[in-house]
Amino acid sequence: MGLTPARVLVAHNFYQWRGGEDAVVEAEVELLRGHGHVVELFARHSREAAGIHPAKLACDAVWSTATTRRCAELIDSFRPDVVHLHNTVPLISPSIVWAARKAAVPVVQTLHNFRLLCPQGMLLRDGHICEACVGKLPWRSVAYGCYRRSRGQSAVMTAAAGVHGILGTYRRGISKFIVLSEFAKGKFVAGGLPGARIVVKPNFVDLPPASEAGIRTGGLFVGRLSEEKGTRLLAEAATAAGVPIDVVGEGPDENRLRAVSNLHLLGRADPAEVYRRMRTASFLVVPSVSHETFGRVVVEAYACGLPVIAGRLGALEELVISGTTGLLVGPGSAQALAQAIRWATDHPDDLRIWGRQARARYEQYFSAARNYRVLSAIYEDVVAAPHSVHSTVTMP
């Protein structure tokens, strides 16, 4: 196995509404174990927050003494070669980094969203792209109540950014950052992270080729039914296009979509059912209005031989090759999206060709085998780094 560490401590705060980040963490843990690694998952769940006093919850979001102590105990007993950190909000907090650094264990963190640059995590405000806080202390988020539409909670996130900025938690404590696209890397560099410590590793799925024997009909949307995923845009475009589109997912905008007659809401589905529908649909619609750091649903579609229609925005512009694996349209334009949906419906032969090309692109860039090679190389790099990079430090 060379320098690849045999023991990995993975830390992640699971979300109240299960989403792509949670699925990615679980898939990576399974991937590592499948290659012989011993993996310990240190997990908290956001639903636990319901039983915690708001004042304590706010303090824990900035610095969680309990989770930091628990992590230190795990490191002492498990003795990992590397700690791989994912989401820390709201119960883990970035303070966990210092427990690892105190034990001289290198830390890798995957930046699934833009939380280090924007408390809300999506660079989105009132349905529009907003980069007002990039590279700055995000005090504007307090004024606008960007995080969960609350000035108080936004103030907590701003305080966490300020405290860990002063302590140098990210500057001193993280050996490598993993981002999901070149687009995301560019944003984080603009926000002040050192480019030399940022590695691009896209998400992956592990699926066999789709059979081409079946008939593919209709469009498909898969995702959380919420503003940033483009639900308003989807409703307007579907109304204009008049094409049947199945909608898989749940969220606060369900009623908006239910009012559109040709959108068929199917509710939440397990991965097997999602992939079954992807193998029988003609195209996937990804109408996101925020800067996606990646877009795992696109890779899932590619693995199922399903072409994608998306806005020319964020990482989606990297993922979708217009005229080869799908169509890119002007971002935020319901008219352009409706036109693309109608065109796709009228050109099934093109879609079949694009579907085969999408699968080929998945196999080249987004397979489990390729992802493991990149991830293990990152681990090898941080473990082999000079001792001074991850030497024992004093807890602040």
TINU-167102 format. One record per residue (C-alpha): x, y, z. Coordinates in steps of 0.25 Angstrom, whole numbers, plus 5000, padded with zeros to 4 digits. Layout:
> X  Y  Z
> X  Y  Z
...
***
This chain:
> X  Y  Z
> 5000  5000  5000
> 5012  5009  5000
> 5010  5022  5008
> 4995  5021  5006
> 4990  5022  5021
> 4983  5009  5026
> 4975  5017  5036
> 4966  5029  5033
> 4957  5036  5043
> 4946  5043  5035
> 4938  5054  5042
> 4925  5059  5037
> 4912  5066  5042
> 4901  5060  5035
> 4890  5070  5030
> 4875  5070  5035
> 4871  5068  5021
> 4879  5057  5015
> 4887  5062  5003
> 4898  5060  4993
> 4909  5063  5003
> 4904  5052  5012
> 4903  5042  5001
> 4918  5046  4997
> 4923  5044  5011
> 4917  5030  5012
> 4921  5026  4998
> 4936  5030  5001
> 4936  5023  5014
> 4931  5010  5006
> 4941  5013  4995
> 4953  5013  5006
> 4948  5001  5013
> 4947  4994  5000
> 4962  4996  4997
> 4966  4991  5011
> 4966  5004  5019
> 4962  5004  5034
> 4952  5015  5035
> 4945  5021  5047
> 4934  5031  5045
> 4932  5042  5055
> 4918  5047  5052
> 4908  5057  5058
> 4894  5059  5052
> 4888  5073  5051
> 4875  5067  5056
> 4882  5066  5070
> 4882  5081  5070
> 4867  5081  5074
> 4870  5077  5088
> 4881  5087  5090
> 4879  5101  5096
> 4881  5112  5086
> 4892  5119  5093
> 4900  5106  5095
> 4897  5102  5080
> 4903  5116  5076
> 4915  5114  5085
> 4917  5100  5079
> 4917  5105  5065
> 4929  5114  5068
> 4936  5104  5077
> 4931  5091  5082
> 4938  5086  5094
> 4931  5073  5095
> 4933  5069  5080
> 4948  5074  5081
> 4950  5065  5093
> 4943  5053  5087
> 4951  5055  5075
> 4964  5055  5083
> 4960  5043  5090
> 4957  5036  5077
> 4970  5040  5071
> 4977  5035  5084
> 4970  5021  5083
> 4969  5019  5068
> 4982  5025  5064
> 4979  5030  5050
> 4989  5033  5039
> 4980  5044  5034
> 4967  5052  5038
> 4958  5055  5027
> 4948  5066  5031
> 4935  5069  5023
> 4924  5078  5028
> 4925  5083  5043
> 4913  5092  5044
> 4906  5093  5054
> 4911  5082  5064
> 4925  5079  5061
> 4931  5092  5058
> 4945  5095  5052
> 4951  5094  5066
> 4952  5079  5063
> 4964  5082  5054
> 4972  5086  5067
> 4970  5072  5073
> 4977  5066  5061
> 4988  5076  5060
> 4991  5074  5075
> 4993  5060  5072
> 5002  5063  5060
> 4992  5056  5050
> 4990  5063  5037
> 4976  5068  5033
> 4970  5068  5020
> 4957  5075  5018
> 4947  5074  5006
> 4940  5087  5003
> 4926  5083  4998
> 4921  5097  4998
> 4925  5111  4999
> 4923  5112  5014
> 4937  5117  5016
> 4934  5129  5007
> 4919  5131  5010
> 4912  5127  5023
> 4900  5122  5015
> 4909  5113  5007
> 4904  5116  4993
> 4908  5130  4989
> 4893  5133  4987
> 4884  5144  4992
> 4870  5147  4989
> 4871  5137  4977
> 4883  5144  4971
> 4898  5141  4971
> 4905  5149  4982
> 4920  5150  4985
> 4920  5161  4995
> 4927  5153  5006
> 4937  5146  4997
> 4951  5150  5003
> 4945  5158  5015
> 4939  5156  5028
> 4925  5153  5025
> 4918  5163  5033
> 4909  5166  5022
> 4902  5153  5024
> 4898  5158  5037
> 4891  5170  5031
> 4884  5162  5021
> 4881  5150  5030
> 4887  5141  5019
> 4888  5128  5028
> 4875  5122  5030
> 4869  5136  5028
> 4873  5139  5042
> 4882  5151  5046
> 4885  5144  5059
> 4889  5131  5053
> 4897  5139  5042
> 4904  5146  5053
> 4908  5132  5059
> 4914  5128  5046
> 4921  5141  5044
> 4927  5140  5058
> 4932  5126  5055
> 4939  5131  5042
> 4945  5142  5050
> 4950  5133  5062
> 4956  5123  5053
> 4962  5133  5044
> 4969  5139  5056
> 4974  5126  5061
> 4978  5122  5047
> 4970  5109  5048
> 4970  5107  5032
> 4983  5114  5030
> 4991  5106  5040
> 4982  5094  5042
> 4979  5088  5029
> 4989  5081  5021
> 4981  5079  5008
> 4967  5085  5003
> 4959  5076  4994
> 4950  5084  4984
> 4941  5078  4974
> 4943  5086  4962
> 4953  5096  4956
> 4942  5107  4957
> 4941  5104  4972
> 4956  5105  4973
> 4957  5118  4966
> 4946  5124  4976
> 4954  5119  4988
> 4967  5124  4983
> 4960  5138  4981
> 4955  5137  4996
> 4969  5135  5001
> 4972  5120  5002
> 4986  5116  4997
> 4985  5110  4983
> 4997  5101  4985
> 4989  5094  4996
> 4976  5092  4988
> 4974  5079  4980
> 4962  5077  4971
> 4955  5063  4973
> 4941  5062  4967
> 4931  5054  4973
> 4928  5040  4968
> 4918  5029  4967
> 4920  5014  4964
> 4909  5009  4954
> 4910  4998  4943
> 4906  5003  4929
> 4892  5005  4926
> 4885  4995  4916
> 4880  5002  4903
> 4869  4992  4901
> 4859  5000  4908
> 4851  5012  4902
> 4855  5026  4908
> 4843  5036  4910
> 4841  5049  4917
> 4850  5058  4925
> 4854  5057  4939
> 4858  5066  4951
> 4865  5060  4963
> 4868  5069  4975
> 4864  5077  4987
> 4852  5085  4984
> 4857  5098  4988
> 4861  5112  4983
> 4875  5110  4980
> 4872  5097  4971
> 4864  5106  4962
> 4850  5102  4965
> 4844  5115  4961
> 4852  5114  4948
> 4847  5099  4946
> 4833  5103  4948
> 4833  5114  4938
> 4841  5106  4927
> 4832  5094  4929
> 4820  5102  4927
> 4825  5108  4914
> 4831  5095  4909
> 4818  5087  4912
> 4827  5074  4912
> 4825  5064  4923
> 4836  5064  4934
> 4836  5055  4946
> 4841  5061  4959
> 4848  5053  4969
> 4851  5060  4982
> 4845  5068  4994
> 4846  5081  5000
> 4840  5095  5003
> 4836  5098  4989
> 4827  5086  4986
> 4814  5094  4985
> 4820  5103  4974
> 4824  5091  4966
> 4811  5083  4969
> 4803  5095  4962
> 4809  5092  4949
> 4801  5081  4942
> 4812  5074  4934
> 4822  5073  4945
> 4819  5060  4952
> 4824  5060  4967
> 4829  5046  4971
> 4834  5050  4985
> 4847  5045  4991
> 4853  5032  4985
> 4865  5023  4989
> 4877  5023  4980
> 4873  5010  4973
> 4859  5016  4969
> 4866  5029  4965
> 4876  5021  4956
> 4864  5013  4950
> 4857  5026  4946
> 4870  5032  4941
> 4872  5019  4932
> 4858  5021  4926
> 4857  5036  4924
> 4862  5044  4912
> 4869  5055  4919
> 4872  5061  4932
> 4868  5076  4935
> 4878  5083  4945
> 4872  5098  4946
> 4881  5102  4958
> 4882  5117  4960
> 4894  5117  4970
> 4908  5114  4968
> 4909  5099  4969
> 4922  5094  4974
> 4920  5081  4966
> 4907  5075  4963
> 4907  5060  4967
> 4894  5058  4960
> 4900  5061  4947
> 4910  5050  4949
> 4899  5040  4953
> 4892  5043  4940
> 4905  5041  4932
> 4907  5028  4939
> 4893  5024  4935
> 4895  5029  4920
> 4886  5041  4922
> 4889  5054  4916
> 4887  5067  4924
> 4881  5081  4921
> 4887  5091  4930
> 4890  5106  4932
> 4903  5111  4928
> 4907  5114  4943
> 4918  5110  4953
> 4923  5096  4952
> 4912  5092  4943
> 4919  5099  4931
> 4931  5089  4934
> 4922  5077  4935
> 4913  5078  4923
> 4919  5078  4909
> 4908  5085  4901
> 4905  5077  4888
> 4913  5065  4894
> 4907  5061  4907
> 4895  5070  4908
> 4892  5085  4906
> 4896  5097  4913
> 4887  5109  4913
> 4887  5123  4918
> 4887  5123  4933
> 4874  5128  4940
> 4866  5128  4926
> 4853  5121  4927
> 4851  5123  4912
> 4864  5117  4908
> 4862  5105  4917
> 4848  5103  4911
> 4854  5104  4897
> 4865  5093  4901
> 4854  5084  4907
> 4846  5085  4894
> 4858  5083  4885
> 4862  5070  4893
> 4848  5064  4893
> 4849  5066  4877
> 4863  5060  4875
> 4863  5046  4882
> 4874  5041  4873
> 4883  5052  4877
> 4880  5049  4892
> 4884  5034  4890
> 4897  5038  4884
> 4899  5048  4895
> 4896  5038  4906
> 4906  5028  4901
> 4916  5040  4901
> 4912  5044  4915
> 4915  5029  4920
> 4929  5030  4913
> 4932  5043  4920
> 4927  5037  4934
> 4937  5025  4932
> 4948  5034  4928
> 4947  5044  4940
> 4936  5040  4950
> 4938  5026  4953
> 4941  5020  4967
> 4954  5014  4962
> 4959  5028  4957
> 4954  5035  4970
> 4961  5025  4979
> 4974  5028  4971
> 4973  5043  4973
> 4968  5042  4988
> 4979  5032  4992
> 4990  5041  4985
> 4985  5053  4994
> 4986  5044  5006
> 5000  5040  5002
> 5004  5054  5000
> 5000  5059  5013
> 5006  5047  5021
> 5019  5048  5014
> 5020  5064  5016
> 5031  5069  5024
> 5029  5067  5039
> 5028  5082  5041
> 5016  5083  5033
> 5008  5075  5043
> 5016  5075  5055
> 5010  5076  5069
> 5003  5089  5073
> 4998  5095  5085
> 4983  5096  5086
> 4979  5111  5085
***
